[in-house]
Amino acid sequence: MKKVLLIIMDGLGDRPNNSLNGKTALQAAYKPNLDYLASNGATGLMSPVSFGIRSGSDTSHLSILGYDPEKYYTGRGPFEAMGLGIGLEAGDIAFRANFGSVVDGKLVDRRAGRIKDTSELSKSLETSIDGVEFIIKSGVEHRAALVLRGINLSDKISETDPHNTDTEPLFTKPLKKEGEFTASVINKFIERSRRILNEHPVNLKRIELGELPANEIMLRGAGKIPEMPSFSEKYGMNAACISGTPLIRGIAKLAGLDIINVDGMTGRTDTNYENVINSAISSLKNYEFVLVNIKGTDIAGHDKKPELKKSVIERVDRAMEPLKKILGDTLVVITGDHSTPCSYGDHTGDPVPVLFSTEGILYDYVNSFDELGVSSGFYKIKSTDLMPIVLSYSERAEKYGA
């Protein structure tokens, strides 16, 4: 049996960019190692979750790992919270959160100028209201997770993130009668947090420096912790995850994957990709399956920066040079979890390239790993098809029938 290294380049798929002469970031990038792996493997296009679906990173990663989002997805909040190290208990309600910037009563930036550190802000907001404990932990840049712990809590409430700027910040509303108490408590928390954040020394200093304040915390992705079979129970492989993104770490933890910390794995575009790839290869000595998530491509897509996305791809490609030496006993799988075109700035339902590279399998004629290059490859699949193909190429698949 072969070891498996699955590398997911977040938001990898793209559309033509005028600044790249009508090419996608993948097409414009110099990527000899990705092209080598495509030339020595089976390739194609993969639609995350299903054809045309604008999937989130949460639902797409669940689907790629073989967990049906229809069954196991309760909201992004629990994954964010677990990924940040908050231990969840039965009955907890978890949210993903953004620190945003409100000026003159209007939301002007949903990411507070991509503030680097909100830990002091998060600490200042932890409280207890009407018997409900509010637990907050900061993540990468503007992101955070919020957990409500108490009795009679419900996730049947609306988001407070308007997903647009130049609009008034929101309060939450109950979506069902059972959510009335939870909505009431959260709205008290929001009012309190606005007062604290507007007067916080971190924000006063930012304003003094001409920077946007992180004075609004916006909540979305409410959910309770789902019950899932472990990855080892499903596939008989011991597994680990390398990611700088709390969401992905949370999904991995819930699936029973061990988390490997790597120096320089920031979850931003400045990640040390050489350390990431080398650590993944080293981890294959102790694990049969290693999942790596690379977030930089998605960040560049959301920020509408095609040149940055191209640069991230080229840096990742340079780090992938050692992968060519492990194809004898390892199946290397590279794909994206969804498309984040720089021209659009958000997820789309476009398919993403996928490659399966190892010695001893039938190769197709593809020699360029990009959206059009792999379109003539073997596969046109959904993400739910990925793990069965992995099991087959790694010599683990059970025979169907006699």
Secondary structure, DSSP 8 states (H G I E B T S, - for coil): --EEEEEEETTBB---BGGGTTB-HHHHS--HHHHHHHHTEEEEEEESSSTT----HHHHHHHHTT--HHHH-S-SHHHHHHHTT----TT-EEEEEEEEEEETTEEEETTTTT-S--HHHHHHH-EEETTEEEEEEE-STTEEEEEEESSS--S-B--S--SSSSB------BSSGGGHHHHHHHHHHHHHHHHHHHH-HHHHHHHHTT-----EEEEEEEE-------HHHHHS--EEEE-S-HHHHHHHHHTT-EE---TT--SSTT--HHHHHHHHHHHTTT-SEEEEEE-HHHHHHHTT-HHHHHHHHHHHHHHTGGGGGSTTTEEEEEE-SSB--TTTSS-BS--EEEEEE-TTS---S----STTGGGGSSEEEEGGGHHHHHHHHTT----S--
